[in-house]
Amino acid sequence: MKFLMKVEFDGEAGNKALRDPKFGEKMGGLLKEMKAEAAYFTTIKGNRGGYVVINMDDPSQMVAMAEPFFFGFKAKVKFMPVMTPQDLAKGMPAAAKAVKEWG
C-alpha cells in the first residue's frame, strides 16, 4: 500500500545533522533503503521537513521507516495512506454506492 510519510525535523537536531559533511550521502542511503519512490524536502511549520512516498506491505514496516528519523533527527513522523489515479478509479464504484445511499 502506498503512503505519504510526512517528516518534520527538530530544529537543533536538524542543525547538527547538516553539520555532518556526509549528511547528503546518509540521507540518500536511508531513502534508498526505504525504497522511496520520491522524496520532497521543504519547510513544515517553520521547520525543516519533507514528504516521502513509500510502499508498505505490512503496518510493521512503519517501525523501520520511522525510527531513523526519530533517532537521527528527533523528527515528528506521520503516515498517510494515498492513492494513485488508478486506485481512485478502482474505488469509484464504492463512491457511487455511497452517493446513492447517503448523498
N, C-alpha and C positions, 0 to 999 in steps of 0.2 A: 504494500500500500504506500502511496506517495504522501510525504509530509513536507510541510514548510517548517523548518526549525528556525525560530527567532532567537538570536543570541544578543544579549545586552551586557557589555563588558563593564566591570568595576573600573572606575577611573584610575586609581592608583595601581591596581594590578595590570591594567592595560598599559600604563606608562612604563612599568617595569618590563613587561613583555616586549615592548617596542625598543627598549634599550638593548635587547639581545640582538646582535648582528645576524643571528640565524633565525630570527623570527619568521621571515617570509618562507624560508625553507621548511621550518617546523609546521607552519600553518598549512602549507601546500601538502606536506606529508600527512597531516591529520585529515585534510579534505579528501585526499586520495584513499586513505584507509577507510574513511566513511563511505567511499564510493559516491561522493556528492555529484549530483547531476549538474548543479550550478551553485554558485556562491556569489552573493552581492553584499558588499560592505558599505555601510552608511552610518548616519547618526540615529540614535534612538533615545528620545527624551534628553537630548543634550550629551549623551554618552556615545562612545564608540559602539558599534554593533553591526549586525549583519543578518542576512537571511540565507539559509542553505536548503536546497531542495535535495531530499534524500528518499530512499525507498527502504521500508522495513517490512519483513515478512511476519515478525512477531513483536509484540509490545516489549518483550525483554531486551530487545536491541536498543531501546531508549537509554539504557544504562551506559552502554559502550559509546553511544553518540554524545551524551551529555556530560559524562564525568570529566573528560579532558578540559571542557570549558569551565566546569565548576572549579576544578583544582587549579588549572593553569591561569585562569583569568578572573576568578571569583564572579563568574557570569551568572546572569539570570537566563534561563533557557525555557522556551515554550515550544511545544509541538502542536502543529495544527494540520489535521488531515486535509488534503486538497485533491481536486480532480483535474484531469486533462479534459479538453473538449470532447474526446471520445467517451470518457467516463460520464460526463454530463449527459451526452446523447443516450448512453445506455440507461441512465436513471430517469429520463424524461417520462416513460410510461408511469412510473410511480408518482411523479409530479402531476401528471394529468389526472391520475386517480385521486390524488389529494385535492386538487382543484375541484373535481366533480363532487367529491364528498363533503369538503369543508369550505370551498370557495363560494 
